[in-house]
Amino acid sequence: MIFIIGNLWFWILISLALFLEIGFIELWINKKDEEPNGQGATIVIIGTFLILFFFGSKKEVKDFVFYIINNPLKDVFYFFVYTFIGVIWSFFKWFQYIIKLKREYQERISSFTEDSVKNSSWQQSVLRDIPNPKATSKKSAIFTWIFYWPFSVIGYILNDPIKKFFNFIFNNIKGLYQRITDKVLADISTPKI
């Protein structure tokens, strides 16, 4: 019995499981459709309980399961409270997601030159790319935010503010980098062929 509740190996297992949960929910998002990996998170939870049961504190795992079975009214109450908090969290995450899409769209528009704006294909491209996600197309993400909200909250606290802080720093100093580049490369002339 390696993973006895309270010993070092138990805490290593729990820390690893927590890291993987946060990773699947907040960090290792599928870049193609920006969906959190709820399946991976579910496998981690089931795997952690199985490891604890077979290689650790069988009695505590059994006691936990029996507590759930023997207290159905409390379980229903806890389930509804947990789900309610998850729904509130999912609205926050959806709002953050829409703000991110809007910011990316505005950055893409601001990157076009005056010549490209005069082009009619540019106008069609801009109209075609206006973000308008449907909740039904993001059902997996919304479900994951509701069901795994504790891990999503931790991941958000650890990840998003740090990204925003460094993006803020970068956005305030990127002009300096460009001036250095422009100054150093100013005397380069294009070769005549």
N, C-alpha and C positions, 0 to 999 in steps of 0.2 A: 504494500500500500504506500505508494509514493506521494499521492496528492491528498494528504490528510489536511482537513480544514485548519488553517492557521500556520502551517509550516511553510518554509521557504518555497518548496516546489509548488504548493498550492497557489501562492501569490504570484509566482512566475507564470503559471498557467492562466490565472485570472488576468494578469497584466497583458499577456499575449492575446488572450481572447478579446479583451477590451480594445487593444490596438487594432486587431483585425476587424472588429465590429465597426470602429470609427473609420477605418480605411475603406471598408466596403460601402459604408453609408455616405461618407463625405469626401474622401480623398481620391479613391480609385474609381472615379466616375467614368462611365463609358463616354468617351469624347464624341463619338458619332451622334448619339442622341441625348447626351447629358443625363443619363439615368443612373441613379444609385443602384448598387448591386444587392438587392434584397435577398436573392437566392444564396449568395455567398455568406451574408450575415446570418441567415437561418441555419446554414450548415455549421457555422462556427458555434452558434448557441447549442444546437443538438450535439455536436461533437464534444463541446466542453462538458455538458451533462453526462455524456457517455463515458468520457475519460474519468470524470469524478466518480461515476458509479463503478466502473470496472477496475480502476487503478487507484482509487482513493477512498473517500468517506462514504461507503455504501449506506451506512445507517443514516447519515445526515441527508443524503439524496432521497432515501426512502421516506424519512420523516417529512421532508419538504413536499413530496408527492402526496403522502397521506394527509398532510395539512390541507392541501388544495382540495382533495377529495372530500374530506370531512367538514369543510367550511364553505359550502356552495354559496350561501348568501353573501358572505364576505368577498368571495371570489367574484361574484357578479358585480358587487359594488366597486371593488378595485378595478375590475375590467372596464366598467363605464367611466370611472375617474381617469384611468390610464388613457383610454380612447379619447375622452374629451380633451385632455391635455394634448394628445397627439394631433387632434383635429385643429386646435388652436395653433400649434406649432406648424402644421402643414400650410395654414393660411399665411403665416409669416414667411415660410420658405417659398411659397408660390409668389408672394409679393416681391421677395428678393430676386427670384428667378426672372420675373417680368421686368424689373428695374435693370437687371443685367442685360437682358435682350435689348431693351431700349437704349442703354448706354453703348452697347456694341454697334447697334444700327446707326446711332448718331455719330460715332467715331468713323464708321465706314463712309457715311455721307460726307463728313468733313475732310476726308482724305482725298476726295476727288478734286481735280483741277478745274479751272474755268473752261478750258477747252472740252473736257469730258462732259461738263454740265450742259453745254450747247448741243451735244449729241443726243438725238432722240432715243437711241438704245440705252443711254444712261438713265433717262427718265423712266423708261419701261423697267429697267433693272431695279431702280429705287422703289418703284411702286410694287414690283413683284416681291422684293425682299423685306417689305414692312413686316415686322414680327407680329404674329397674331396666333399664338399657340392656343390649342384647345385643351381643356382639362382632360378630356377623354383620351387624348393622345399621350398624356403624361400620367396616366392612371398608375403605372408601376411606381413612378417617383413619388406621387402623392401617397400611395399606400405605404411605401417604405418610410416616408416622413412620419406618417401616423403611427405605424406599428413600431418603428425603431427610434422614436423621438428622443429617448435619453442619449443614445449614441450620436444622433444627429446634432443635438444641442451641444454636446461636448466637442464634437468635430467642428461645429460652427464657431464656438468660442475659441478653440485653438487655431483654427485655420483662417477664417474669413477676416477677422480684424488684423491679423498679421499680414495677409495679402494686401488689404486695403492700406495699411501703414506703409509698406514698401512701394506700392503703386503711387501713393501720395508723394513719397520722397522722390521716386523716379520722375513723375510728372513735373515736379518742381525743379529738377536739375537736368532734364533731358536737353533743354536748350543749350546749356553749357557744353555738353558733350558734342552737340552739333556744331557749335561755334568753334570748338577745338578742331574738329574734323575739317570744317570749311577753311579755317586759317592754315592748317598744315597742308592741305591739298590744293590751296588756291593757286600755287605757281605751277601746277601740272598742266601741261597742254596736251591736247589730243594729238596723236601721231597722224601725219598726213600720208595717206596711202594712194 
